[in-house]
Amino acid sequence: MASTILVTGATGTIGTELVKALANRGVTVRAGVHSIIKGDRLKHLNPDVQLVEIDYHKPETLAVALTGAERVFLLPPPTSDQVELARLFIDAAQKAGVRQLVQLSAAGAGRDAQIEIDRRHHEIEQLVAASGLTYATLRPEGFMQNFVEQHCATIRDEGKFYMPLAEAQVAYIDVRDIAAAAATLLTSDPATHAGRAYHLTGPAALTGQQVAEALSQGTGREVTYVPVSDEDARTAMQELPAERVEELLALYADYRAGHAATVTDEVASLAGHAPHTIQQFANDYKALFQPED
Ligand SMILES: NC(=O)c1ccc[n+]([C@@H]2O[C@H](COP(=O)([O-])OP(=O)(O)OC[C@H]3O[C@@H](n4cnc5c(N)ncnc54)[C@H](OP(=O)(O)O)[C@@H]3O)[C@@H](O)[C@H]2O)c1
């Protein structure tokens, strides 16, 4: 029988693309979804995708989801208690006897993990390394899709996006490339990648101005990057939980310090193709940035 691959965070930005990438490879995919209703659209991607409910706060759901899964993609929920939740998942994976665990971490966890989000990823990496499971780690840089998740409304309504990045360069990665890299790890011999960590980036380190130029070209309307102060960014993010706002401001400061500007060739070596450029991203997602009628 073909081995079953459990994808956690399956309805999220990376998870959706990973389910698609694995289903295209013809492997048995079990999508771990927080709610079956939300997960139902994954069935439309491919009717053979299995759905299983996972709530990290309910360890019994982890045990059920992991039963019979040989390989797993661990995307710890993006919450402040994610280290504890990841610990529960790792324990359950050990008990279930999984053959390989691929974890989603963050680029900063492989540097000095100076900021809170990176420190949590670093701690989870250490738990995984100490677990005795065969594992591999993906450490992506900032996502191109953040421009959809976080800035789509102002780009649509005003043709502008506001970030406290000054002239900082970031080697933004398209999440489709993270998914392609993860799909390779989850379908090749686990021993080949055992214990290895991959720093995944896009093909270039970009300023906000360069992102704006790509979005302008992709959408056919002028999009402008507006550098703002931390204070203005804090005010603009007031609908987010205070803790999340401070995490994002720390991340932006890290970017301004030049820590996210390194470009690697790890997507090409894992996925077997060049990473998407910001222009390809802007062209493919242009409909989401258009003003509503
Ligand atoms: N954004 C970046 O630039 C960047 C860069 C590097 C690394 N990262 C890392 O990437 C991760 C986020 O990935 P993403 O953007 O794909 O995430 P996402 O889109 O926010 O998706 C998170 C997923 O987790 C699920 N989830 C939330 N709480 C859960 C719970 N208690 N039990 C089970 N599932 C739960 C969500 O389901 P529901 O929606 O149904 O709750 C969703 O499917 C974070 O760890 C972040 O640190 C991000």
The ligand as an SDF file (V2000), in Angstrom:
LIG
                    3D

 48 52  0  0  0  0  0  0  0  0999 V2000
    4.7160   34.7410    6.6800 N   0  0  0  0  0  0  0  0  0  0  0  0
    6.0310   34.6970    6.5420 C   0  0  0  0  0  0  0  0  0  0  0  0
    6.6440   35.5510    5.8850 O   0  0  0  0  0  0  0  0  0  0  0  0
    6.8070   33.5620    7.1790 C   0  0  0  0  0  0  0  0  0  0  0  0
    8.1730   33.4300    6.9210 C   0  0  0  0  0  0  0  0  0  0  0  0
    8.8770   32.3480    7.4830 C   0  0  0  0  0  0  0  0  0  0  0  0
    8.1910   31.4330    8.2890 C   0  0  0  0  0  0  0  0  0  0  0  0
    6.8580   31.6200    8.5230 N   0  0  0  0  0  0  0  0  0  0  0  0
    6.1550   30.6480    9.3820 C   0  0  0  0  0  0  0  0  0  0  0  0
    5.1250   30.0320    8.6230 O   0  0  0  0  0  0  0  0  0  0  0  0
    4.1090   29.6010    9.5140 C   0  0  0  0  0  0  0  0  0  0  0  0
    2.7670   30.0310    8.9810 C   0  0  0  0  0  0  0  0  0  0  0  0
    2.4950   29.3290    7.7780 O   0  0  0  0  0  0  0  0  0  0  0  0
    1.1920   29.6760    6.9330 P   0  0  0  0  0  0  0  0  0  0  0  0
    1.2700   31.1190    6.5020 O   0  0  0  0  0  0  0  0  0  0  0  0
    0.9830   28.6480    5.9090 O   0  0  0  0  0  0  0  0  0  0  0  0
    0.0890   29.5820    8.0560 O   0  0  0  0  0  0  0  0  0  0  0  0
   -1.4290   30.0340    7.9820 P   0  0  0  0  0  0  0  0  0  0  0  0
   -1.8280   30.3650    6.5820 O   0  0  0  0  0  0  0  0  0  0  0  0
   -1.6670   31.0440    9.0510 O   0  0  0  0  0  0  0  0  0  0  0  0
   -2.1610   28.6680    8.3610 O   0  0  0  0  0  0  0  0  0  0  0  0
   -2.1270   28.1490    9.6540 C   0  0  0  0  0  0  0  0  0  0  0  0
   -2.8640   26.8290    9.6410 C   0  0  0  0  0  0  0  0  0  0  0  0
   -2.8580   26.2790   10.9630 O   0  0  0  0  0  0  0  0  0  0  0  0
   -4.1990   25.9130   11.2950 C   0  0  0  0  0  0  0  0  0  0  0  0
   -4.4070   26.0190   12.7410 N   0  0  0  0  0  0  0  0  0  0  0  0
   -4.4600   27.1320   13.5040 C   0  0  0  0  0  0  0  0  0  0  0  0
   -4.6690   26.8000   14.7910 N   0  0  0  0  0  0  0  0  0  0  0  0
   -4.7590   25.4480   14.8310 C   0  0  0  0  0  0  0  0  0  0  0  0
   -4.9920   24.5000   15.8730 C   0  0  0  0  0  0  0  0  0  0  0  0
   -5.1650   24.8640   17.1520 N   0  0  0  0  0  0  0  0  0  0  0  0
   -5.0420   23.2020   15.5410 N   0  0  0  0  0  0  0  0  0  0  0  0
   -4.8880   22.7910   14.2530 C   0  0  0  0  0  0  0  0  0  0  0  0
   -4.6520   23.6180   13.2380 N   0  0  0  0  0  0  0  0  0  0  0  0
   -4.5970   24.9460   13.5240 C   0  0  0  0  0  0  0  0  0  0  0  0
   -5.0680   26.8820   10.5240 C   0  0  0  0  0  0  0  0  0  0  0  0
   -6.3810   26.3900   10.3880 O   0  0  0  0  0  0  0  0  0  0  0  0
   -7.6420   27.4010   10.6110 P   0  0  0  0  0  0  0  0  0  0  0  0
   -7.4220   28.5490    9.6670 O   0  0  0  0  0  0  0  0  0  0  0  0
   -8.8180   26.5710   10.2830 O   0  0  0  0  0  0  0  0  0  0  0  0
   -7.5570   27.8340   12.0550 O   0  0  0  0  0  0  0  0  0  0  0  0
   -4.3160   26.9480    9.1950 C   0  0  0  0  0  0  0  0  0  0  0  0
   -4.6310   25.8550    8.3690 O   0  0  0  0  0  0  0  0  0  0  0  0
    4.4090   30.2430   10.8710 C   0  0  0  0  0  0  0  0  0  0  0  0
    4.9770   29.2720   11.7160 O   0  0  0  0  0  0  0  0  0  0  0  0
    5.4120   31.3180   10.5320 C   0  0  0  0  0  0  0  0  0  0  0  0
    6.2710   31.6450   11.6150 O   0  0  0  0  0  0  0  0  0  0  0  0
    6.1530   32.6450    7.9860 C   0  0  0  0  0  0  0  0  0  0  0  0
  1  2  1  0
  2  3  2  0
  2  4  1  0
  4  5  1  0
  4 48  2  0
  5  6  2  0
  6  7  1  0
  7  8  2  0
  8  9  1  0
  8 48  1  0
  9 10  1  0
  9 46  1  0
 10 11  1  0
 11 12  1  0
 11 44  1  0
 12 13  1  0
 13 14  1  0
 14 15  2  0
 14 16  1  0
 14 17  1  0
 17 18  1  0
 18 19  2  0
 18 20  1  0
 18 21  1  0
 21 22  1  0
 22 23  1  0
 23 24  1  0
 23 42  1  0
 24 25  1  0
 25 26  1  0
 25 36  1  0
 26 27  1  0
 26 35  1  0
 27 28  2  0
 28 29  1  0
 29 30  1  0
 29 35  2  0
 30 31  1  0
 30 32  2  0
 32 33  1  0
 33 34  2  0
 34 35  1  0
 36 37  1  0
 36 42  1  0
 37 38  1  0
 38 39  2  0
 38 40  1  0
 38 41  1  0
 42 43  1  0
 44 45  1  0
 44 46  1  0
 46 47  1  0
M  CHG  2   8   1  16  -1
M  END
$$$$
